[in-house]
């Protein structure tokens, strides 16, 4: 019984120390391997900073600026990234699962091998980004822009890409099966060997796109535009293989 006050004081001291340590982490300087999990860093300026291997899980980073930062192997899972800028940053092997990133800007970013499954990326800008082998499975990408982006072997399965823009993008061997591509634009895109099986391509625009050896098995292409699109050896909605001379329509 005599030790009870001592034990109580020790417990209080330990609790206060732990709480102070937890909150102090949010004030740590930007550096590799920093732990800012669940911190409120909205509106902060991290341009040109090196935050590689850092933990930002669940953090509020809305309207923050990470332009030209080094963010390789960073954990952003479940973070708030509305309006956040990542332009020109290096984000290879990063994790952005289930982030909320409406209107975020990823222009010219290197996102190769990164995971963005189930992320909310409405109106996000990935123009000229490099996202080869990135995983956008079940992401909400309504009205997102991938103009001139490099998306080799990128996974867009089961994503919502309604009115998204892929004009001039490289989608070589990309996976877009079961995706919603309603009114999306692929004008001048290179989608060689891309897979559109079971996707909703209604009113999508594939004008002058290279769709050689692409697959549209059971896709809905009602009122889609294929003007001057190259359909050499493309697998059509009825499993027919288009002739090598097919341009603008499957022959």
KOLFI-777084 format. One record per residue: residue in three letters; x, y, z of N, C-alpha, C, O, CB in turn. Coordinates in steps of 0.1 Angstrom, whole numbers, plus 5000, padded with zeros to 4 digits. Glycine has a CB too. Layout:
N
ALAXYZXYZXYZXYZXYZ...
This chain:
251
UNK500849885000500050005000500950135000500550234994499150005012UNK502150125007502950245007503550284993503850394991504150215017UNK503550184985504050214971503050264962503450304951504650084965UNK501750274966500750314957500950464952500850484940499450304964UNK501250564961501450694956502650704946502550774936501650794968UNK503750624950504850624941504550574927504950624917506050544947UNK503850464927503350404915502450494907502550504894502650264917UNK501550564914500650654907501450774901501150814890499650714917UNK502450824908503250934903504050894891504250964881504150994914UNK504550764892505350714880504450694868504850734857505950574884UNK503250644870502350634859501950764853501850774841501050554864UNK501750864861501350994856502551054848502351114837501051094868UNK503751044854504951094847505151024834505451084824506251074856UNK504950894833505150814821504050854811504450874799505050664824UNK502850874815501750914806502051054800501951074788500450924813UNK502451154808502751284803503951284794503951354784503051384815UNK504951194797506151184788505751134775506251174764507251094795UNK504851024775504450964762503651064754503851064742503650834765UNK502751134761501951234753502751344747502551374735500851294762UNK503751394755504551494749505451444738505651514728505551554760UNK505851324739506651264728505851244715506251274704507251134732UNK504551204717503651184706503351314699503451314686502351124711UNK503151424706502851554700504051614695504051684685502151644710UNK505251594701506451654696506851604682507451674675507551624706UNK506451484679506851424666506251514655506851524644506251284664UNK505151574657504551664646505351784644505151854634503151694650UNK506251824654507051944652508451904647509351994646507152014665UNK508751774645510051734640510351804627509451824619510151584639UNK511551834624511951894612511851794600511951674602513451944612UNK511551844588511451764577512751694574513751764572510951844564UNK512751564573513951484571513551344567512451304570514851484584UNK514451264561514151124559513751044571514251074582515351054552UNK512750954570512250864581511550944592511450884603513450794586UNK511151064590510351134600509051064602508451004592510151284596UNK508451064614507151004617506151114620506151174631507250904629UNK505251144610504251244612502851184611501951244606504451364601UNK502751064616501450994615500351074623500651114634501550854621UNK499251094616498051164622498351314626497551364633497651084634UNK499351364621499651514624498851604615498551564603501151544622UNK498551724619497951824611498951914606499552004613496851904620UNK499351894593500351974586499752044574500452074564501551884582UNK498452074575497752134563498352274560498652344569496252144566UNK498552294547499052424543500552444544501052554541498352524550UNK501252344549502752364551503452354538503052304528503252254561UNK504652414538505552424527506752324528507552334537506052564525UNK506652214520507752114520508452104507509052004503507151974524UNK508452214499509152214486510552174487511252224496508952354479UNK511052084478512452044477512951974489514151944490513252164475UNK512051934499512551854510512751704507512051654498511551874522UNK513551644515513851504514513051434526513551444537515351464514UNK511951364522511151294532511151144529510151074533509751354533UNK512151094522512050954518511950864531512550894541513350914511UNK511250754529511050654540510250704552510350644563512350594544UNK509550814550508850874562507450814563506850754554508651024560UNK506850834575505450784578504550904580504750984590505550694591UNK503550914571502651024572501150964572500251034567502751124560UNK501050844577499750774577498750854584498950904596499950644584UNK497550884578496450944584496651094587495851164593496150884597UNK497751154582498051294584497151384576496651344565499551324581UNK496851504581496151604573497151694566497851784572495151694582UNK497251674553498251744545497551824534498151854524499251654539UNK496351864537495551934527496252074524496652144533494151964532UNK496252104511496852224506498352244509498852354508496052344511UNK499052134513500452144516501152144502500552104492500952024525UNK502452184502503152194489504452104490505352134498503552334486UNK504451994483505551904482506251914469506851814465505051754485UNK506152024462506652034448508152004449508952054457506452174443UNK508651914439510051874437510651814450511851824452510852004433UNK509851764459510351694471510751554467510251494457509251694482UNK511551494476511951344475511051274484511151284496513451324477UNK510151194479509151124487509050974484508050904484507751184484UNK510250914481510350774478510050694490510550714501511750744472UNK509250584488508850494498508250554511508450514522510150414503UNK507450664508506750724519505350664521504750624511506650884516UNK504850654533503550594536502550714539502550774549503650504549UNK501750734529500650834530499250774532498250844532500650924517UNK499250644535497950574536496950644545497250684556498150434541UNK495750664539494650724547494850874550494050934558494350654560UNK495750934544496051084546495051164539494451124529497451124542UNK494851294543494051394536494951474528495851544533493251484547UNK494751474515495551544505494851634496495251654484496451444497UNK493651684500492851774492493651894488494051974497491551814499UNK493851924475494452044470495952044472496652144470493852154477UNK496551934476497951924479498751914466498351864456498351794487UNK499951984465500751984453501951894455502751904465501252134450UNK502151804445503351724445504151734432504951654428502851574446UNK503851844425504451864411505951844411506751904419504152004406UNK506451754402507851734400508551654411509751644411508551864399UNK507751594420508351524431508651374427508151324418507451524443UNK509551314435509951174433509151094443509451104455511451154434UNK508251004438507350934447507350784444506350714447505950984447UNK508450734439508450584436508250504448508750534459509850554429UNK507550394446507250294457506550354469506650304480508650234462UNK505850464467505050524478503750464480503250394470504950674476UNK503150474491501850414494500850524497500950604507501950314506UNK499750534489498750634490497350564490496350614484498750734479UNK497250454497496050374498494950454505495150494516496250234504UNK493750464499492550524505492850674509492150714518492150444517UNK493750734503493850884506492750954500492050914491495250934500UNK492451074506491451164500492151284494492651374501490451214512UNK492251284481493151374474492451444462492951464451494351304468UNK491251494465490451564455491251694451491751764459489051604460UNK491351714438492051834432493551844435494151944434491351954437UNK494151734439495551734442496351734429495751694418496051604450UNK497551794429498351804416499551714417500451734426498651944414UNK499651624407500851534406501551554393502051454387500351384408UNK501551674388502151704374503651674374504351714382501851854370UNK503951584364505351554363505951464374507151454375506151674361UNK505151404382505651324393506051194389505551134379504451314404UNK507051134396507450994393506750904404507150904415509050974394UNK505750834400504950754409505150604405504250524409503450784408UNK506150564399506350424394506350334406506950354417507650414387UNK505550224405505450114415504750164428504950094438506850064418UNK504050274427503350324439501950264440501350214430503250474439UNK501350264452500050204454499050314458499150384468500050094465UNK497950324449496950424452495550364451494550434448497050544441UNK495450244455494150174454493150234464493450274475494350024458UNK491950244459490750294467490950444471490250484480490550204479UNK491850514464492050654467490950734461490450704450493450694463UNK490650854467489750944461490551054454491151134461488751004472UNK490551054441491451144433490651224423491051244412492551064426UNK489451264427488551334418489251464413489751544422487251364424UNK489251494400489851614395491351624398491951734396489151744400UNK492051524401493451524403494151534390493751484380493951394411UNK495351604390496151624378497451544378498351574385496451774376UNK497451444369498651354367499351384354500051294348498251204369UNK499151504348499651534335501151514335501851564344499351674331UNK501651444325503151414323503751344334504951334336503851554321UNK502951274343503451194353503951064348503551014337502451174364UNK504951004355505450874352504850774363505250784375506950864351UNK503950694359503350604369503250454364502250384366501850654372UNK504350414358504450274353504350184365504950194375505750254346UNK503450074363503249974373502650024386502549954396504549904376UNK502150144386501350194397500050124398499550084388501150354397UNK499450114410498250044412497150144417497150194428498449934422UNK496150164408494950254411493750174413492650224411494750354400UNK493850044417492649954418491550024426491750064438493049824424UNK490350024420489150084427489250224431488450274440488749994439UNK490150304425490250444429489150524422488650484411491650494425UNK488750634428487850724422488650834415489150924421486850784433UNK488650834402489450924394488551004384488951034373490450844386UNK487351034388486451114380487151244376487651324384485151144387UNK487151274363487651404357489151424360489651534359486851514363UNK489851314363491251324365491951344352491451304341491851204372UNK493151404352493951434339495151344339496051364349494251574338UNK495351264329496651194327497251234313497851144307496351034328UNK497051354309497451394296499051384295499751424304497051544294UNK499451314285500851294282501551214293502851224294501551424280UNK500851144301501451064312502050934307501550884296500451034323UNK502950874314503550744310503050644320503350644332505150744310UNK502150554315501450454323501650314319500650234318499950494323UNK502850274316503150144311502750034322503350044334504550124307UNK501949944319501549834329500849894341500949824352502749754332UNK500350004341499550064352498249994354497549964344499350214350UNK497849974366496549904369495450004372495550064382496749804381UNK494450004363493250084366491949994367490850044364493050184354UNK492149874371491049784372489949834382490349874393491449644375UNK488749824378487549864386487650014391487050044401487549774399UNK488350094384488450234388487250314381486750274371489750304384UNK486950434387485950524381486750634374487250724380484950574391UNK486750624361487550724353486550804344486950844333488550654344UNK485350824349484350904342484951044338485451114347483150924350UNK484951074325485451204319486951224322487351344322484651314325UNK487651124325489151144326489751164313489251124303489751014333UNK490951234313491651264301492951194300493851204309491851414299UNK493151114289494351034287494951084274495751004268494150884287UNK494651194269495151244256496651244255497351294264494651384253UNK497251174245498651164243499451084253500651074253499251304244UNK498651014262499350924272499850794266499350754256498350894283UNK500850734273501350604269500750504279501050504291502850604270UNK499850414274499150314282499550174277498750084278497650334281UNK500750154273501250034268501049924279501549924290502650034264UNK500149824276499849704284499249744298499349674307501149624287UNK498549864298497849904310496549814311496049764302497450054309UNK496149804324494949724327493849814331493849884341495249624339UNK492749814322491549904325490349814325489249864322491450014314UNK490449684328489249604327488249644339488749674350489649454329UNK486949634336485949664345485949804350485449834361486049564357UNK486649894343486750034346485550114340484950074330488050094342UNK485150224347484150304341484850424334485450504340483150364353UNK484750424321485450514312484450604304484750654293486350444302UNK483250624310482250694304482750844300483150914309480950704313UNK482650874288483051014283484451044285484851164286482151114289UNK485350944287486750964289487350994275486850954265487450844296UNK488551054275489251084263490651024262491451034271489351234261UNK490850954251492150884248492650934234493350864227491950734248UNK492451064231492851114218494351104216495051164224492351264216UNK494851044206496251034203497050944213498250954213496851164203UNK496350874222497050794232497650664226497150614215496050754243UNK498650614232499250484228498850384238499350374249500850494227UNK497850304234497250194243497550054237496749974237495750214245UNK498750044232499149914226499049804237499649814248500649924221UNK498349694234498149584242497449614255497449534265499449514245UNK496749724256496049764268494749674269494249634259495649914268UNK494249654281493149564283491949654288491949704299493449454293UNK490849654280489649724283488449634285487349674285489349824272UNK488749504288487649404289486649444300486949484311488349264293UNK485349424296484249454305484149594310483449624320484349354317UNK484849684304484749824308483649904302483049864291486149894305UNK483250014308482150094303482850214295483250304301481250154315UNK482850194282483550294273482550374266482850434255484450224263UNK481250384270480250464263480750604262481150674271478950454271UNK480550654249480850794246482350834248482750954248480050894254UNK483250734250484650764251485250794237484750754227485450634257UNK486250874237486850924225488250864223489150894230486951084225UNK488350774213489650714210490250764197491050694190489550564209UNK489950884193490350944180491950934179492650984188489951084179UNK492350874168493850864165494650794176495850804176494451004163UNK493950714184494650634194495250514188494750454178493750594206UNK496350464193496950334188496450234198496850224209498550344189UNK495550144193494950044200495349904195494649804196493450054200UNK496549894189497049774184497149664195497749684205498449794177UNK496549554192496549434201495949464214496149384224498049384203UNK495149574215494449594227493249504228492949434218493949744228UNK492549494239491449394241490249474247490349544257491849284250UNK489049454239487849514243486749404246485549434243487349624233UNK487149294250486149184252485049224261485249264272486849054258UNK483849214256482549244263482549394268481749414278482349144274UNK483349484263483249624267482049684261481549644250484549694263UNK481449784268480349864262480949984255481450074261479349904274UNK480849984242481450094234480350174226480650234216482450034223UNK479150174232478050244226478450394224478750464234476750234234UNK478350444212478550584208480050624211480350744211477650674215UNK480950524212482350564213482950604200482350564190483150444219UNK483950684200484550744188485850674186486750674194484650894189UNK486050614173487250554170487850614157488550544149487050404168UNK487550734154488050804142489550794141490250844149487550944141UNK490050734130491450714127492250644137493450644138492050854125UNK491550564146492250484156492850364149492150304141491250444167UNK494050324153494650204148494150084156494350074168496250214149UNK493549994149492949874156493649744150492949644148491449864153UNK494849744148495549634142495649514153496249534163497049674138UNK495049404149495049284157494349304171494649234180496449234159UNK493449404171492749434184491649334186490949294176492149574183UNK491449284198490349194201489149274204489149364214490749104214UNK488049254196486849344197485849284207486049184213486249354183UNK484749364209483849334220483249194218482749134228482749434220UNK483149144206482549014203483648904202483348804196481749014190UNK484848934207485948844207486648824193487548744191485548704212UNK486148904183486648904170488048974170488149074176485748964160UNK489048914163490248984161490249074149489949024138491448884160UNK490449204151490449294139491649274130492649224134490449444145UNK491449294117492449284107493549384110493349484116491949294093UNK494749344105495949434106495749574100496349664103497149374101UNK494849574090494549704082493449784089493049884083494149664068UNK492949744100491749814106492149954112493049964120491149734118UNK491550054106491750194111490350264112489650264102492650274101UNK490050304123488750374125487550284128486450324131488450454113UNK487750154126486750054128487349914127488349894120485550064118UNK486749814133487249674133486849604121485649584119486749604146UNK487749564112487449494100487749344101487449274092488349554088
